[in-house]
Amino acid sequence: MTQNPATENPNAEPLVNESAPQSPEEIIQANFAKIEAERDDLKDKLLRTLADMENLRRRTEREISDAKAYAVTSFARDMLGSADNLRRALESLPETARTTDEPALKALIEGVDLTERDLLKVLERHGVRKIDPQGEKFDPNMHQAMFEAPDPEIAKGLVSKVVQSGYKIGERVLRPALVGVSAGVPKPAATEDGQTPPTGN
């Protein structure tokens, strides 16, 4: 006795949906839509990959540029002490020593001065620049305030004295300048009756 295969498993889906037969055009359209969706998905992935590669290329270029610019940072920082010592040696000389006629002393002073200038030129060639902010507006990113004092010749908030020069390498501060900041014109002292004299403005 033969059994009808269709009645053996009533839950099985028929291989062909006989209730809604598809024409060849509909099958082509369905396949075409599927291929378009896959194409769009692959295009999106490709564009994302290209964008990631471009970001990686830019980041790598920036890192290489930074490595070139700041590779000498540690060495330059160590050399600043020598530059400071040469400057201190020149500043410690009395004015009479600079105008002396003694050849040995004159040659020594010129040698120290030349050595300091040459060292600063070498540092500058490697991207290290001196910060000498005398009379400039105090900038906490570039300067370190050591004191604040009244100064009638310099407006409040400006650098009135450079205690130690600072240095930059590229756009970064290698060492901030140690400075004194002007507190402006000193306040007039009170008179005996407790009144402050007029300022004249």
C-alpha positions as CSV (number, residue, x, y, z in Angstrom):
1,M,0.0,0.0,0.0
2,T,1.5,3.3,-1.0
3,Q,1.1,6.4,1.1
4,N,0.8,10.0,-0.1
5,P,4.1,11.8,0.9
6,A,2.2,15.0,1.4
7,T,0.2,13.5,4.3
8,E,3.2,12.0,6.1
9,N,4.3,15.4,7.5
10,P,1.5,17.9,7.5
11,N,3.8,20.6,9.0
12,A,6.5,20.4,6.3
13,E,6.6,23.4,3.9
14,P,6.0,22.6,0.3
15,L,9.0,23.0,-2.0
16,V,7.0,25.2,-4.2
17,N,4.4,27.6,-3.0
18,E,1.7,26.6,-5.4
19,S,-0.8,29.2,-4.0
20,A,1.5,32.1,-5.1
21,P,3.5,31.1,-8.1
22,Q,6.3,33.5,-9.1
23,S,7.0,34.6,-12.6
24,P,10.6,34.6,-13.9
25,E,10.5,38.4,-13.7
26,E,9.6,38.4,-10.0
27,I,12.3,35.9,-9.3
28,I,14.8,38.1,-11.1
29,Q,13.6,41.2,-9.3
30,A,13.9,39.4,-5.9
31,N,17.4,38.3,-6.7
32,F,18.3,41.8,-8.0
33,A,17.0,43.4,-4.7
34,K,19.1,40.9,-2.7
35,I,22.2,41.6,-4.8
36,E,21.6,45.4,-4.4
37,A,21.3,45.1,-0.6
38,E,24.6,43.1,-0.5
39,R,26.3,45.6,-2.7
40,D,25.2,48.5,-0.5
41,D,26.4,46.7,2.6
42,L,29.8,46.0,1.0
43,K,30.0,49.6,-0.2
44,D,29.3,50.8,3.4
45,K,32.0,48.5,4.8
46,L,34.5,49.6,2.1
47,L,33.8,53.3,2.9
48,R,34.2,52.7,6.6
49,T,37.5,50.8,6.0
50,L,38.8,53.6,3.8
51,A,37.9,56.2,6.4
52,D,39.6,54.2,9.1
53,M,42.7,53.8,7.0
54,E,42.8,57.6,6.3
55,N,42.5,58.3,10.0
56,L,45.3,55.8,10.7
57,R,47.5,57.4,8.1
58,R,46.9,60.9,9.5
59,R,47.5,59.7,13.1
60,T,50.7,57.9,12.0
61,E,52.0,61.0,10.2
62,R,51.3,63.2,13.3
63,E,53.1,60.7,15.6
64,I,56.1,60.6,13.2
65,S,56.1,64.4,13.1
66,D,55.9,64.6,16.9
67,A,58.6,62.1,17.3
68,K,60.9,64.1,15.1
69,A,60.1,67.4,16.8
70,Y,60.3,66.2,20.4
71,A,62.9,63.4,20.2
72,V,65.5,65.7,21.7
73,T,63.3,66.9,24.6
74,S,65.2,65.0,27.3
75,F,68.6,65.9,26.0
76,A,67.6,69.6,25.5
77,R,66.2,69.7,29.1
78,D,69.6,68.5,30.4
79,M,71.4,71.2,28.3
80,L,69.4,74.0,29.8
81,G,71.5,73.9,33.0
82,S,74.7,74.6,31.0
83,A,73.0,77.5,29.2
84,D,71.9,78.9,32.6
85,N,75.4,78.6,34.1
86,L,77.0,80.4,31.1
87,R,74.4,83.2,31.6
88,R,75.1,83.4,35.4
89,A,78.9,83.5,34.7
90,L,78.4,86.6,32.4
91,E,75.9,88.3,34.8
92,S,78.3,87.8,37.8
93,L,81.0,89.9,36.2
94,P,81.3,93.5,37.4
95,E,81.1,96.2,34.8
96,T,84.7,97.1,35.2
97,A,85.7,93.6,34.2
98,R,83.9,94.0,30.8
99,T,85.8,97.2,30.1
100,T,89.2,96.0,31.1
101,D,92.3,96.2,28.9
102,E,93.7,92.9,30.2
103,P,93.8,90.6,27.2
104,A,93.4,87.3,29.1
105,L,90.3,88.4,31.0
106,K,88.8,90.0,27.9
107,A,89.3,86.8,25.9
108,L,87.7,84.7,28.7
109,I,84.6,87.0,28.8
110,E,84.3,86.9,25.0
111,G,84.8,83.1,25.0
112,V,82.0,82.5,27.5
113,D,79.7,84.9,25.7
114,L,80.4,83.2,22.3
115,T,79.9,79.7,23.9
116,E,76.5,80.8,25.3
117,R,75.4,82.2,21.9
118,D,76.5,79.1,20.1
119,L,74.7,76.8,22.5
120,L,71.5,78.8,22.1
121,K,71.9,78.6,18.3
122,V,72.3,74.8,18.4
123,L,69.3,74.4,20.6
124,E,67.3,76.7,18.3
125,R,68.3,74.6,15.3
126,H,66.7,71.6,17.0
127,G,63.5,73.5,17.7
128,V,64.3,74.8,21.2
129,R,63.5,78.5,21.6
130,K,64.2,80.7,24.6
131,I,61.3,82.4,26.4
132,D,62.2,85.9,27.7
133,P,58.8,87.4,28.6
134,Q,60.1,90.7,30.1
135,G,57.1,93.3,29.9
136,E,54.7,90.7,28.5
137,K,51.3,89.7,30.0
138,F,51.7,86.9,32.5
139,D,50.7,83.6,31.0
140,P,50.4,80.6,33.5
141,N,50.9,78.2,30.6
142,M,54.4,79.7,29.8
143,H,55.4,81.4,33.0
144,Q,55.8,80.5,36.7
145,A,55.2,83.4,39.1
146,M,57.8,83.6,41.9
147,F,56.5,86.8,43.4
148,E,54.2,89.8,42.9
149,A,55.4,93.2,43.7
150,P,54.3,96.8,43.1
151,D,56.0,98.4,40.1
152,P,55.1,102.0,39.1
153,E,56.7,101.5,35.6
154,I,54.8,98.4,34.5
155,A,51.1,97.8,34.5
156,K,49.5,95.2,36.8
157,G,49.6,91.6,35.5
158,L,52.7,92.2,33.3
159,V,56.1,90.4,33.9
160,S,58.3,92.9,35.8
161,K,61.3,90.6,36.3
162,V,62.6,87.4,34.6
163,V,64.3,85.4,37.3
164,Q,65.1,82.5,35.0
165,S,64.5,82.3,31.2
166,G,62.1,79.6,30.0
167,Y,62.3,77.4,26.9
168,K,59.9,76.0,24.4
169,I,60.3,73.0,22.1
170,G,58.0,73.1,19.1
171,E,54.7,74.2,20.6
172,R,55.3,72.6,24.0
173,V,56.9,74.3,27.1
174,L,60.2,72.6,27.9
175,R,60.7,74.8,31.0
176,P,58.5,77.7,32.1
177,A,60.1,81.1,32.7
178,L,60.4,82.0,36.4
179,V,59.1,85.5,36.7
180,G,58.1,88.3,39.0
181,V,54.7,89.9,38.2
182,S,53.8,93.5,38.6
183,A,51.1,94.4,41.1
184,G,50.8,97.8,39.5
185,V,51.3,101.2,41.1
186,P,51.9,101.0,44.8
187,K,49.0,102.3,47.0
188,P,49.8,105.7,48.6
189,A,50.4,105.6,52.3
190,A,47.7,107.0,54.6
191,T,48.3,110.4,56.2
192,E,48.2,110.9,59.9
193,D,44.4,111.7,59.9
194,G,43.7,108.4,58.2
195,Q,43.0,109.9,54.8
196,T,44.8,108.8,51.7
197,P,46.2,111.6,49.6
198,P,44.7,112.2,46.1
199,T,46.4,110.4,43.3
200,G,46.1,113.3,40.9
201,N,44.0,111.5,38.3
